[in-house]
């Protein structure tokens, strides 16, 4: 799969960090977190797609592993 532009905006990552209590963060840290989040989302999406296909569906649903938090 070709690498596409980062889809998690740095501004969004910064907002989430600030809401978590982080007062200052470097641009490099934002870039690394953005890349990590994109990779995580891709991995979760691939796994959820496989579960949906195994269940005979084309649509990924919450029960396919997208809701892993309590």
Predicted model as a PDB file, atoms N, CA, C, CB and O in Angstrom, pLDDT in the B-factor column:
MODEL        1                                                                  
ATOM      1  N   UNK A   1       0.843  -1.174   0.000  1.00 50.00           N  
ATOM      2  CA  UNK A   1       0.000   0.000   0.000  1.00 50.00           C  
ATOM      3  C   UNK A   1       0.891   1.242   0.000  1.00 50.00           C  
ATOM      4  CB  UNK A   1      -0.961  -0.004   1.220  1.00 50.00           C  
ATOM      5  O   UNK A   1       1.794   1.348   0.830  1.00 50.00           O  
ATOM      6  N   UNK A   2       0.653   2.180  -0.916  1.00 54.00           N  
ATOM      7  CA  UNK A   2       1.485   3.383  -0.959  1.00 54.00           C  
ATOM      8  C   UNK A   2       1.243   4.249   0.273  1.00 54.00           C  
ATOM      9  CB  UNK A   2       1.202   4.188  -2.239  1.00 54.00           C  
ATOM     10  O   UNK A   2       0.133   4.301   0.803  1.00 54.00           O  
ATOM     11  N   UNK A   3       2.288   4.921   0.715  1.00 57.00           N  
ATOM     12  CA  UNK A   3       2.191   5.803   1.876  1.00 57.00           C  
ATOM     13  C   UNK A   3       1.469   7.081   1.459  1.00 57.00           C  
ATOM     14  CB  UNK A   3       3.606   6.126   2.463  1.00 57.00           C  
ATOM     15  O   UNK A   3       1.837   7.709   0.467  1.00 57.00           O  
ATOM     16  N   UNK A   4       0.450   7.461   2.211  1.00 56.00           N  
ATOM     17  CA  UNK A   4      -0.277   8.689   1.903  1.00 56.00           C  
ATOM     18  C   UNK A   4       0.040   9.737   2.959  1.00 56.00           C  
ATOM     19  CB  UNK A   4      -1.806   8.430   1.828  1.00 56.00           C  
ATOM     20  O   UNK A   4       0.666   9.446   3.979  1.00 56.00           O  
ATOM     21  N   UNK A   5      -0.398  10.943   2.698  1.00 58.00           N  
ATOM     22  CA  UNK A   5      -0.139  12.046   3.624  1.00 58.00           C  
ATOM     23  C   UNK A   5      -0.737  11.740   4.992  1.00 58.00           C  
ATOM     24  CB  UNK A   5      -0.713  13.367   3.073  1.00 58.00           C  
ATOM     25  O   UNK A   5      -1.738  11.031   5.096  1.00 58.00           O  
ATOM     26  N   UNK A   6      -0.126  12.273   6.024  1.00 58.00           N  
ATOM     27  CA  UNK A   6      -0.609  12.061   7.386  1.00 58.00           C  
ATOM     28  C   UNK A   6      -2.029  12.603   7.509  1.00 58.00           C  
ATOM     29  CB  UNK A   6       0.330  12.739   8.422  1.00 58.00           C  
ATOM     30  O   UNK A   6      -2.329  13.707   7.054  1.00 58.00           O  
ATOM     31  N   UNK A   7      -2.882  11.818   8.123  1.00 75.00           N  
ATOM     32  CA  UNK A   7      -4.274  12.215   8.221  1.00 75.00           C  
ATOM     33  C   UNK A   7      -4.663  12.699   9.610  1.00 75.00           C  
ATOM     34  CB  UNK A   7      -5.149  11.074   7.828  1.00 75.00           C  
ATOM     35  O   UNK A   7      -5.774  13.198   9.794  1.00 75.00           O  
ATOM     36  N   UNK A   8      -3.773  12.562  10.597  1.00 91.00           N  
ATOM     37  CA  UNK A   8      -4.074  13.059  11.934  1.00 91.00           C  
ATOM     38  C   UNK A   8      -3.391  14.424  12.058  1.00 91.00           C  
ATOM     39  CB  UNK A   8      -3.588  12.049  13.063  1.00 91.00           C  
ATOM     40  O   UNK A   8      -2.176  14.500  12.237  1.00 91.00           O  
ATOM     41  N   UNK A   9      -4.175  15.496  11.962  1.00 94.00           N  
ATOM     42  CA  UNK A   9      -3.582  16.834  11.987  1.00 94.00           C  
ATOM     43  C   UNK A   9      -2.834  17.105  13.293  1.00 94.00           C  
ATOM     44  CB  UNK A   9      -4.662  17.888  11.785  1.00 94.00           C  
ATOM     45  O   UNK A   9      -3.273  16.695  14.368  1.00 94.00           O  
ATOM     46  N   UNK A  10      -1.710  17.795  13.185  1.00 96.00           N  
ATOM     47  CA  UNK A  10      -0.916  18.122  14.360  1.00 96.00           C  
ATOM     48  C   UNK A  10      -1.724  18.952  15.351  1.00 96.00           C  
ATOM     49  CB  UNK A  10       0.351  18.871  13.954  1.00 96.00           C  
ATOM     50  O   UNK A  10      -1.572  18.802  16.563  1.00 96.00           O  
ATOM     51  N   UNK A  11      -2.575  19.818  14.837  1.00 96.00           N  
ATOM     52  CA  UNK A  11      -3.408  20.654  15.691  1.00 96.00           C  
ATOM     53  C   UNK A  11      -4.349  19.798  16.547  1.00 96.00           C  
ATOM     54  CB  UNK A  11      -4.216  21.646  14.839  1.00 96.00           C  
ATOM     55  O   UNK A  11      -4.597  20.119  17.709  1.00 96.00           O  
ATOM     56  N   UNK A  12      -4.861  18.734  15.986  1.00 96.00           N  
ATOM     57  CA  UNK A  12      -5.733  17.830  16.721  1.00 96.00           C  
ATOM     58  C   UNK A  12      -4.961  17.102  17.811  1.00 96.00           C  
ATOM     59  CB  UNK A  12      -6.385  16.825  15.773  1.00 96.00           C  
ATOM     60  O   UNK A  12      -5.443  16.968  18.936  1.00 96.00           O  
ATOM     61  N   UNK A  13      -3.775  16.638  17.481  1.00 96.00           N  
ATOM     62  CA  UNK A  13      -2.929  15.950  18.467  1.00 96.00           C  
ATOM     63  C   UNK A  13      -2.600  16.911  19.612  1.00 96.00           C  
ATOM     64  CB  UNK A  13      -1.617  15.414  17.802  1.00 96.00           C  
ATOM     65  O   UNK A  13      -2.652  16.534  20.782  1.00 96.00           O  
ATOM     66  N   UNK A  14      -2.261  18.150  19.263  1.00 97.00           N  
ATOM     67  CA  UNK A  14      -1.933  19.138  20.289  1.00 97.00           C  
ATOM     68  C   UNK A  14      -3.137  19.419  21.189  1.00 97.00           C  
ATOM     69  CB  UNK A  14      -1.446  20.438  19.640  1.00 97.00           C  
ATOM     70  O   UNK A  14      -2.988  19.528  22.406  1.00 97.00           O  
ATOM     71  N   UNK A  15      -4.323  19.537  20.598  1.00 97.00           N  
ATOM     72  CA  UNK A  15      -5.533  19.786  21.388  1.00 97.00           C  
ATOM     73  C   UNK A  15      -5.782  18.654  22.381  1.00 97.00           C  
ATOM     74  CB  UNK A  15      -6.751  19.954  20.464  1.00 97.00           C  
ATOM     75  O   UNK A  15      -6.102  18.901  23.544  1.00 97.00           O  
ATOM     76  N   UNK A  16      -5.636  17.419  21.921  1.00 96.00           N  
ATOM     77  CA  UNK A  16      -5.843  16.263  22.794  1.00 96.00           C  
ATOM     78  C   UNK A  16      -4.835  16.277  23.941  1.00 96.00           C  
ATOM     79  CB  UNK A  16      -5.727  14.948  21.993  1.00 96.00           C  
ATOM     80  O   UNK A  16      -5.189  16.014  25.090  1.00 96.00           O  
ATOM     81  N   UNK A  17      -3.583  16.583  23.623  1.00 97.00           N  
ATOM     82  CA  UNK A  17      -2.563  16.648  24.666  1.00 97.00           C  
ATOM     83  C   UNK A  17      -2.869  17.746  25.681  1.00 97.00           C  
ATOM     84  CB  UNK A  17      -1.189  16.882  24.045  1.00 97.00           C  
ATOM     85  O   UNK A  17      -2.733  17.539  26.887  1.00 97.00           O  
ATOM     86  N   UNK A  18      -3.282  18.910  25.190  1.00 97.00           N  
ATOM     87  CA  UNK A  18      -3.614  20.006  26.096  1.00 97.00           C  
ATOM     88  C   UNK A  18      -4.792  19.640  27.000  1.00 97.00           C  
ATOM     89  CB  UNK A  18      -3.937  21.275  25.298  1.00 97.00           C  
ATOM     90  O   UNK A  18      -4.799  19.971  28.186  1.00 97.00           O  
ATOM     91  N   UNK A  19      -5.782  18.959  26.436  1.00 97.00           N  
ATOM     92  CA  UNK A  19      -6.926  18.505  27.239  1.00 97.00           C  
ATOM     93  C   UNK A  19      -6.491  17.486  28.284  1.00 97.00           C  
ATOM     94  CB  UNK A  19      -8.010  17.899  26.337  1.00 97.00           C  
ATOM     95  O   UNK A  19      -7.183  17.283  29.282  1.00 97.00           O  
ATOM     96  N   UNK A  20      -5.352  16.846  28.059  1.00 97.00           N  
ATOM     97  CA  UNK A  20      -4.808  15.864  28.995  1.00 97.00           C  
ATOM     98  C   UNK A  20      -3.885  16.508  30.030  1.00 97.00           C  
ATOM     99  CB  UNK A  20      -4.054  14.783  28.236  1.00 97.00           C  
ATOM    100  O   UNK A  20      -3.348  15.826  30.903  1.00 97.00           O  
ATOM    101  N   UNK A  21      -3.708  17.808  29.923  1.00 98.00           N  
ATOM    102  CA  UNK A  21      -2.893  18.515  30.904  1.00 98.00           C  
ATOM    103  C   UNK A  21      -1.505  18.903  30.445  1.00 98.00           C  
ATOM    104  CB  UNK A  21      -2.771  17.695  32.096  1.00 98.00           C  
ATOM    105  O   UNK A  21      -0.752  19.510  31.207  1.00 98.00           O  
ATOM    106  N   UNK A  22      -1.149  18.568  29.217  1.00 97.00           N  
ATOM    107  CA  UNK A  22       0.170  18.927  28.691  1.00 97.00           C  
ATOM    108  C   UNK A  22       0.150  20.421  28.346  1.00 97.00           C  
ATOM    109  CB  UNK A  22       0.546  18.053  27.427  1.00 97.00           C  
ATOM    110  O   UNK A  22      -0.711  20.879  27.595  1.00 97.00           O  
ATOM    111  N   UNK A  23       1.105  21.171  28.899  1.00 96.00           N  
ATOM    112  CA  UNK A  23       1.142  22.607  28.650  1.00 96.00           C  
ATOM    113  C   UNK A  23       1.998  22.980  27.452  1.00 96.00           C  
ATOM    114  CB  UNK A  23       1.649  23.320  29.865  1.00 96.00           C  
ATOM    115  O   UNK A  23       1.669  23.903  26.707  1.00 96.00           O  
ATOM    116  N   UNK A  24       3.099  22.258  27.269  1.00 97.00           N  
ATOM    117  CA  UNK A  24       4.005  22.557  26.159  1.00 97.00           C  
ATOM    118  C   UNK A  24       4.420  21.266  25.483  1.00 97.00           C  
ATOM    119  CB  UNK A  24       5.246  23.336  26.647  1.00 97.00           C  
ATOM    120  O   UNK A  24       4.655  20.254  26.143  1.00 97.00           O  
ATOM    121  N   UNK A  25       4.510  21.308  24.157  1.00 97.00           N  
ATOM    122  CA  UNK A  25       4.922  20.123  23.398  1.00 97.00           C  
ATOM    123  C   UNK A  25       5.643  20.597  22.135  1.00 97.00           C  
ATOM    124  CB  UNK A  25       3.684  19.209  23.039  1.00 97.00           C  
ATOM    125  O   UNK A  25       5.214  21.557  21.496  1.00 97.00           O  
ATOM    126  N   UNK A  26       6.722  19.933  21.785  1.00 97.00           N  
ATOM    127  CA  UNK A  26       7.491  20.327  20.603  1.00 97.00           C  
ATOM    128  C   UNK A  26       6.800  19.850  19.329  1.00 97.00           C  
ATOM    129  CB  UNK A  26       8.923  19.762  20.675  1.00 97.00           C  
ATOM    130  O   UNK A  26       5.993  18.920  19.349  1.00 97.00           O  
ATOM    131  N   UNK A  27       7.129  20.496  18.244  1.00 96.00           N  
ATOM    132  CA  UNK A  27       6.575  20.108  16.945  1.00 96.00           C  
ATOM    133  C   UNK A  27       6.990  18.667  16.597  1.00 96.00           C  
ATOM    134  CB  UNK A  27       7.049  21.093  15.836  1.00 96.00           C  
ATOM    135  O   UNK A  27       6.187  17.889  16.083  1.00 96.00           O  
ATOM    136  N   UNK A  28       8.245  18.330  16.885  1.00 96.00           N  
ATOM    137  CA  UNK A  28       8.730  16.969  16.584  1.00 96.00           C  
ATOM    138  C   UNK A  28       7.915  15.935  17.356  1.00 96.00           C  
ATOM    139  CB  UNK A  28      10.238  16.831  16.933  1.00 96.00           C  
ATOM    140  O   UNK A  28       7.576  14.882  16.816  1.00 96.00           O  
ATOM    141  N   UNK A  29       7.599  16.232  18.623  1.00 96.00           N  
ATOM    142  CA  UNK A  29       6.780  15.309  19.415  1.00 96.00           C  
ATOM    143  C   UNK A  29       5.391  15.180  18.800  1.00 96.00           C  
ATOM    144  CB  UNK A  29       6.676  15.789  20.884  1.00 96.00           C  
ATOM    145  O   UNK A  29       4.841  14.079  18.745  1.00 96.00           O  
ATOM    146  N   UNK A  30       4.819  16.283  18.338  1.00 96.00           N  
ATOM    147  CA  UNK A  30       3.502  16.234  17.687  1.00 96.00           C  
ATOM    148  C   UNK A  30       3.562  15.395  16.414  1.00 96.00           C  
ATOM    149  CB  UNK A  30       3.003  17.659  17.361  1.00 96.00           C  
ATOM    150  O   UNK A  30       2.656  14.607  16.142  1.00 96.00           O  
ATOM    151  N   UNK A  31       4.631  15.565  15.635  1.00 95.00           N  
ATOM    152  CA  UNK A  31       4.782  14.800  14.398  1.00 95.00           C  
ATOM    153  C   UNK A  31       4.893  13.306  14.685  1.00 95.00           C  
ATOM    154  CB  UNK A  31       6.013  15.279  13.623  1.00 95.00           C  
ATOM    155  O   UNK A  31       4.273  12.492  14.000  1.00 95.00           O  
ATOM    156  N   UNK A  32       5.685  12.943  15.700  1.00 95.00           N  
ATOM    157  CA  UNK A  32       5.846  11.527  16.048  1.00 95.00           C  
ATOM    158  C   UNK A  32       4.532  10.932  16.550  1.00 95.00           C  
ATOM    159  CB  UNK A  32       6.941  11.358  17.115  1.00 95.00           C  
ATOM    160  O   UNK A  32       4.180   9.810  16.186  1.00 95.00           O  
ATOM    161  N   UNK A  33       3.810  11.675  17.377  1.00 96.00           N  
ATOM    162  CA  UNK A  33       2.522  11.186  17.874  1.00 96.00           C  
ATOM    163  C   UNK A  33       1.512  11.047  16.743  1.00 96.00           C  
ATOM    164  CB  UNK A  33       1.973  12.125  18.950  1.00 96.00           C  
ATOM    165  O   UNK A  33       0.739  10.089  16.714  1.00 96.00           O  
ATOM    166  N   UNK A  34       1.514  11.992  15.815  1.00 95.00           N  
ATOM    167  CA  UNK A  34       0.610  11.922  14.672  1.00 95.00           C  
ATOM    168  C   UNK A  34       0.886  10.669  13.841  1.00 95.00           C  
ATOM    169  CB  UNK A  34       0.747  13.180  13.800  1.00 95.00           C  
ATOM    170  O   UNK A  34      -0.038   9.966  13.433  1.00 95.00           O  
ATOM    171  N   UNK A  35       2.168  10.401  13.598  1.00 95.00           N  
ATOM    172  CA  UNK A  35       2.555   9.210  12.829  1.00 95.00           C  
ATOM    173  C   UNK A  35       2.169   7.929  13.573  1.00 95.00           C  
ATOM    174  CB  UNK A  35       4.074   9.221  12.547  1.00 95.00           C  
ATOM    175  O   UNK A  35       1.652   6.988  12.972  1.00 95.00           O  
ATOM    176  N   UNK A  36       2.423   7.900  14.885  1.00 95.00           N  
ATOM    177  CA  UNK A  36       2.061   6.741  15.696  1.00 95.00           C  
ATOM    178  C   UNK A  36       0.550   6.500  15.661  1.00 95.00           C  
ATOM    179  CB  UNK A  36       2.535   6.935  17.145  1.00 95.00           C  
ATOM    180  O   UNK A  36       0.103   5.365  15.493  1.00 95.00           O  
ATOM    181  N   UNK A  37      -0.232   7.570  15.820  1.00 94.00           N  
ATOM    182  CA  UNK A  37      -1.692   7.426  15.812  1.00 94.00           C  
ATOM    183  C   UNK A  37      -2.195   6.930  14.466  1.00 94.00           C  
ATOM    184  CB  UNK A  37      -2.360   8.754  16.155  1.00 94.00           C  
ATOM    185  O   UNK A  37      -3.101   6.099  14.411  1.00 94.00           O  
ATOM    186  N   UNK A  38      -1.618   7.429  13.383  1.00 94.00           N  
ATOM    187  CA  UNK A  38      -2.033   6.958  12.061  1.00 94.00           C  
ATOM    188  C   UNK A  38      -1.736   5.467  11.908  1.00 94.00           C  
ATOM    189  CB  UNK A  38      -1.322   7.763  10.950  1.00 94.00           C  
ATOM    190  O   UNK A  38      -2.575   4.714  11.413  1.00 94.00           O  
ATOM    191  N   UNK A  39      -0.551   5.041  12.329  1.00 94.00           N  
ATOM    192  CA  UNK A  39      -0.198   3.624  12.246  1.00 94.00           C  
ATOM    193  C   UNK A  39      -1.136   2.772  13.104  1.00 94.00           C  
ATOM    194  CB  UNK A  39       1.261   3.410  12.684  1.00 94.00           C  
ATOM    195  O   UNK A  39      -1.561   1.696  12.684  1.00 94.00           O  
ATOM    196  N   UNK A  40      -1.454   3.254  14.299  1.00 91.00           N  
ATOM    197  CA  UNK A  40      -2.364   2.537  15.189  1.00 91.00           C  
ATOM    198  C   UNK A  40      -3.748   2.408  14.560  1.00 91.00           C  
ATOM    199  CB  UNK A  40      -2.462   3.251  16.545  1.00 91.00           C  
ATOM    200  O   UNK A  40      -4.344   1.332  14.583  1.00 91.00           O  
ATOM    201  N   UNK A  41      -4.254   3.495  14.003  1.00 90.00           N  
ATOM    202  CA  UNK A  41      -5.571   3.476  13.350  1.00 90.00           C  
ATOM    203  C   UNK A  41      -5.566   2.502  12.175  1.00 90.00           C  
ATOM    204  CB  UNK A  41      -5.965   4.895  12.867  1.00 90.00           C  
ATOM    205  O   UNK A  41      -6.529   1.760  11.979  1.00 90.00           O  
ATOM    206  N   UNK A  42      -4.492   2.502  11.398  1.00 92.00           N  
ATOM    207  CA  UNK A  42      -4.403   1.566  10.264  1.00 92.00           C  
ATOM    208  C   UNK A  42      -4.416   0.107  10.756  1.00 92.00           C  
ATOM    209  CB  UNK A  42      -3.112   1.840   9.437  1.00 92.00           C  
ATOM    210  O   UNK A  42      -5.112  -0.735  10.189  1.00 92.00           O  
ATOM    211  N   UNK A  43      -3.652  -0.180  11.802  1.00 92.00           N  
ATOM    212  CA  UNK A  43      -3.595  -1.545  12.340  1.00 92.00           C  
ATOM    213  C   UNK A  43      -4.951  -1.993  12.871  1.00 92.00           C  
ATOM    214  CB  UNK A  43      -2.549  -1.636  13.451  1.00 92.00           C  
ATOM    215  O   UNK A  43      -5.388  -3.110  12.595  1.00 92.00           O  
ATOM    216  N   UNK A  44      -5.609  -1.137  13.621  1.00 90.00           N  
ATOM    217  CA  UNK A  44      -6.929  -1.468  14.161  1.00 90.00           C  
ATOM    218  C   UNK A  44      -7.917  -1.664  13.014  1.00 90.00           C  
ATOM    219  CB  UNK A  44      -7.427  -0.356  15.126  1.00 90.00           C  
ATOM    220  O   UNK A  44      -8.740  -2.579  13.046  1.00 90.00           O  
ATOM    221  N   UNK A  45      -7.831  -0.807  12.007  1.00 90.00           N  
ATOM    222  CA  UNK A  45      -8.730  -0.920  10.856  1.00 90.00           C  
ATOM    223  C   UNK A  45      -8.542  -2.227  10.098  1.00 90.00           C  
ATOM    224  CB  UNK A  45      -8.515   0.246   9.915  1.00 90.00           C  
ATOM    225  O   UNK A  45      -9.517  -2.865   9.701  1.00 90.00           O  
ATOM    226  N   UNK A  46      -7.284  -2.629   9.896  1.00 92.00           N  
ATOM    227  CA  UNK A  46      -7.014  -3.894   9.199  1.00 92.00           C  
ATOM    228  C   UNK A  46      -7.574  -5.081   9.984  1.00 92.00           C  
ATOM    229  CB  UNK A  46      -5.496  -4.075   8.980  1.00 92.00           C  
ATOM    230  O   UNK A  46      -8.184  -5.985   9.412  1.00 92.00           O  
ATOM    231  N   UNK A  47      -7.359  -5.065  11.289  1.00 91.00           N  
ATOM    232  CA  UNK A  47      -7.876  -6.155  12.125  1.00 91.00           C  
ATOM    233  C   UNK A  47      -9.400  -6.188  12.117  1.00 91.00           C  
ATOM    234  CB  UNK A  47      -7.365  -6.010  13.562  1.00 91.00           C  
ATOM    235  O   UNK A  47     -10.001  -7.256  11.999  1.00 91.00           O  
ATOM    236  N   UNK A  48     -10.018  -5.032  12.243  1.00 91.00           N  
ATOM    237  CA  UNK A  48     -11.479  -4.960  12.257  1.00 91.00           C  
ATOM    238  C   UNK A  48     -12.059  -5.408  10.912  1.00 91.00           C  
ATOM    239  CB  UNK A  48     -11.944  -3.527  12.588  1.00 91.00           C  
ATOM    240  O   UNK A  48     -13.099  -6.066  10.870  1.00 91.00           O  
ATOM    241  N   UNK A  49     -11.393  -5.056   9.827  1.00 93.00           N  
ATOM    242  CA  UNK A  49     -11.845  -5.487   8.496  1.00 93.00           C  
ATOM    243  C   UNK A  49     -11.796  -7.008   8.382  1.00 93.00           C  
ATOM    244  CB  UNK A  49     -10.977  -4.842   7.389  1.00 93.00           C  
ATOM    245  O   UNK A  49     -12.717  -7.628   7.850  1.00 93.00           O  
ATOM    246  N   UNK A  50     -10.719  -7.602   8.883  1.00 93.00           N  
ATOM    247  CA  UNK A  50     -10.600  -9.060   8.830  1.00 93.00           C  
ATOM    248  C   UNK A  50     -11.710  -9.727   9.642  1.00 93.00           C  
ATOM    249  CB  UNK A  50      -9.223  -9.504   9.351  1.00 93.00           C  
ATOM    250  O   UNK A  50     -12.272 -10.732   9.205  1.00 93.00           O  
ATOM    251  N   UNK A  51     -12.027  -9.188  10.802  1.00 92.00           N  
ATOM    252  CA  UNK A  51     -13.099  -9.747  11.630  1.00 92.00           C  
ATOM    253  C   UNK A  51     -14.438  -9.626  10.909  1.00 92.00           C  
ATOM    254  CB  UNK A  51     -13.161  -9.034  13.002  1.00 92.00           C  
ATOM    255  O   UNK A  51     -15.222 -10.575  10.892  1.00 92.00           O  
ATOM    256  N   UNK A  52     -14.703  -8.466  10.315  1.00 93.00           N  
ATOM    257  CA  UNK A  52     -15.962  -8.261   9.584  1.00 93.00           C  
ATOM    258  C   UNK A  52     -16.070  -9.233   8.407  1.00 93.00           C  
ATOM    259  CB  UNK A  52     -16.065  -6.803   9.079  1.00 93.00           C  
ATOM    260  O   UNK A  52     -17.125  -9.827   8.186  1.00 93.00           O  
ATOM    261  N   UNK A  53     -14.988  -9.391   7.659  1.00 94.00           N  
ATOM    262  CA  UNK A  53     -15.009 -10.320   6.525  1.00 94.00           C  
ATOM    263  C   UNK A  53     -15.224 -11.759   6.994  1.00 94.00           C  
ATOM    264  CB  UNK A  53     -13.700 -10.217   5.726  1.00 94.00           C  
ATOM    265  O   UNK A  53     -15.940 -12.524   6.347  1.00 94.00           O  
ATOM    266  N   UNK A  54     -14.614 -12.121   8.102  1.00 94.00           N  
ATOM    267  CA  UNK A  54     -14.797 -13.460   8.651  1.00 94.00           C  
ATOM    268  C   UNK A  54     -16.265 -13.701   9.019  1.00 94.00           C  
ATOM    269  CB  UNK A  54     -13.897 -13.660   9.883  1.00 94.00           C  
ATOM    270  O   UNK A  54     -16.762 -14.824   8.926  1.00 94.00           O  
ATOM    271  N   UNK A  55     -16.948 -12.631   9.439  1.00 93.00           N  
ATOM    272  CA  UNK A  55     -18.367 -12.729   9.803  1.00 93.00           C  
ATOM    273  C   UNK A  55     -19.272 -12.601   8.584  1.00 93.00           C  
ATOM    274  CB  UNK A  55     -18.726 -11.654  10.825  1.00 93.00           C  
ATOM    275  O   UNK A  55     -20.496 -12.617   8.718  1.00 93.00           O  
ATOM    276  N   UNK A  56     -18.686 -12.475   7.403  1.00 95.00           N  
ATOM    277  CA  UNK A  56     -19.477 -12.399   6.171  1.00 95.00           C  
ATOM    278  C   UNK A  56     -20.027 -11.006   5.893  1.00 95.00           C  
ATOM    279  CB  UNK A  56     -20.616 -13.377   6.239  1.00 95.00           C  
ATOM    280  O   UNK A  56     -21.006 -10.865   5.160  1.00 95.00           O  
ATOM    281  N   UNK A  57     -19.420  -9.990   6.462  1.00 95.00           N  
ATOM    282  CA  UNK A  57     -19.872  -8.618   6.254  1.00 95.00           C  
ATOM    283  C   UNK A  57     -18.805  -7.805   5.570  1.00 95.00           C  
ATOM    284  CB  UNK A  57     -20.257  -7.970   7.574  1.00 95.00           C  
ATOM    285  O   UNK A  57     -17.617  -8.114   5.661  1.00 95.00           O  
ATOM    286  N   UNK A  58     -19.233  -6.756   4.879  1.00 95.00           N  
ATOM    287  CA  UNK A  58     -18.309  -5.805   4.283  1.00 95.00           C  
ATOM    288  C   UNK A  58     -18.188  -4.558   5.152  1.00 95.00           C  
ATOM    289  CB  UNK A  58     -18.764  -5.429   2.868  1.00 95.00           C  
ATOM    290  O   UNK A  58     -17.270  -3.757   4.975  1.00 95.00           O  
ATOM    291  N   UNK A  59     -19.104  -4.401   6.077  1.00 95.00           N  
ATOM    292  CA  UNK A  59     -19.135  -3.224   6.936  1.00 95.00           C  
ATOM    293  C   UNK A  59     -18.466  -3.519   8.273  1.00 95.00           C  
ATOM    294  CB  UNK A  59     -20.578  -2.754   7.154  1.00 95.00           C  
ATOM    295  O   UNK A  59     -18.821  -4.481   8.954  1.00 95.00           O  
ATOM    296  N   UNK A  60     -17.505  -2.694   8.641  1.00 93.00           N  
ATOM    297  CA  UNK A  60     -16.852  -2.815   9.944  1.00 93.00           C  
ATOM    298  C   UNK A  60     -17.789  -2.206  10.985  1.00 93.00           C  
ATOM    299  CB  UNK A  60     -15.440  -2.106   9.957  1.00 93.00           C  
ATOM    300  O   UNK A  60     -18.312  -1.106  10.808  1.00 93.00           O  
ATOM    301  N   UNK A  61     -17.986  -2.939  12.060  1.00 91.00           N  
ATOM    302  CA  UNK A  61     -18.876  -2.488  13.121  1.00 91.00           C  
ATOM    303  C   UNK A  61     -18.127  -2.436  14.447  1.00 91.00           C  
ATOM    304  CB  UNK A  61     -20.104  -3.412  13.231  1.00 91.00           C  
ATOM    305  O   UNK A  61     -17.024  -2.970  14.569  1.00 91.00           O  
ATOM    306  N   UNK A  62     -18.723  -1.801  15.421  1.00 86.00           N  
ATOM    307  CA  UNK A  62     -18.111  -1.661  16.741  1.00 86.00           C  
ATOM    308  C   UNK A  62     -17.667  -3.008  17.296  1.00 86.00           C  
ATOM    309  CB  UNK A  62     -19.085  -0.997  17.707  1.00 86.00           C  
ATOM    310  O   UNK A  62     -16.596  -3.114  17.893  1.00 86.00           O  
ATOM    311  N   UNK A  63     -18.466  -4.008  17.104  1.00 85.00           N  
ATOM    312  CA  UNK A  63     -18.156  -5.328  17.660  1.00 85.00           C  
ATOM    313  C   UNK A  63     -16.957  -5.999  16.997  1.00 85.00           C  
ATOM    314  CB  UNK A  63     -19.356  -6.224  17.533  1.00 85.00           C  
ATOM    315  O   UNK A  63     -16.495  -7.040  17.463  1.00 85.00           O  
ATOM    316  N   UNK A  64     -16.450  -5.411  15.915  1.00 82.00           N  
ATOM    317  CA  UNK A  64     -15.298  -5.979  15.212  1.00 82.00           C  
ATOM    318  C   UNK A  64     -13.975  -5.567  15.823  1.00 82.00           C  
ATOM    319  CB  UNK A  64     -15.326  -5.573  13.767  1.00 82.00           C  
ATOM    320  O   UNK A  64     -12.917  -5.831  15.251  1.00 82.00           O  
ATOM    321  N   UNK A  65     -14.020  -4.933  16.956  1.00 75.00           N  
ATOM    322  CA  UNK A  65     -12.803  -4.580  17.642  1.00 75.00           C  
ATOM    323  C   UNK A  65     -12.518  -3.103  17.703  1.00 75.00           C  
ATOM    324  CB  UNK A  65     -11.688  -5.249  17.009  1.00 75.00           C  
ATOM    325  O   UNK A  65     -11.454  -2.692  18.168  1.00 75.00           O  
ATOM    326  N   UNK A  66     -13.449  -2.300  17.243  1.00 67.00           N  
ATOM    327  CA  UNK A  66     -13.232  -0.861  17.287  1.00 67.00           C  
ATOM    328  C   UNK A  66     -13.514  -0.280  18.666  1.00 67.00           C  
ATOM    329  CB  UNK A  66     -14.096  -0.175  16.256  1.00 67.00           C  
ATOM    330  O   UNK A  66     -13.125   0.851  18.955  1.00 67.00           O  
ATOM    331  N   UNK A  67     -14.182  -1.039  19.508  1.00 62.00           N  
ATOM    332  CA  UNK A  67     -14.474  -0.565  20.855  1.00 62.00           C  
ATOM    333  C   UNK A  67     -13.686  -1.408  21.844  1.00 62.00           C  
ATOM    334  CB  UNK A  67     -16.001  -0.627  21.161  1.00 62.00           C  
ATOM    335  O   UNK A  67     -14.228  -2.336  22.444  1.00 62.00           O  
ATOM    336  N   UNK A  68     -12.412  -1.092  22.013  1.00 58.00           N  
ATOM    337  CA  UNK A  68     -11.531  -1.897  22.865  1.00 58.00           C  
ATOM    338  C   UNK A  68     -11.309  -1.254  24.227  1.00 58.00           C  
ATOM    339  CB  UNK A  68     -10.193  -2.113  22.178  1.00 58.00           C  
ATOM    340  O   UNK A  68     -10.637  -1.828  25.085  1.00 58.00           O  
ATOM    341  N   UNK A  69     -11.878  -0.052  24.432  1.00 56.00           N  
ATOM    342  CA  UNK A  69     -11.739   0.632  25.711  1.00 56.00           C  
ATOM    343  C   UNK A  69     -12.962   0.394  26.576  1.00 56.00           C  
ATOM    344  CB  UNK A  69     -11.521   2.131  25.503  1.00 56.00           C  
ATOM    345  O   UNK A  69     -14.065   0.172  26.074  1.00 56.00           O  
ATOM    346  N   UNK A  70     -12.751   0.443  27.874  1.00 48.00           N  
ATOM    347  CA  UNK A  70     -13.872   0.364  28.823  1.00 48.00           C  
ATOM    348  C   UNK A  70     -14.235   1.758  29.279  1.00 48.00           C  
ATOM    349  CB  UNK A  70     -13.520  -0.531  30.043  1.00 48.00           C  
ATOM    350  O   UNK A  70     -15.154   1.926  30.081  1.00 48.00           O  
TER     351      UNK A  70                                                      
ENDMDL                                                                          
END                                                                             
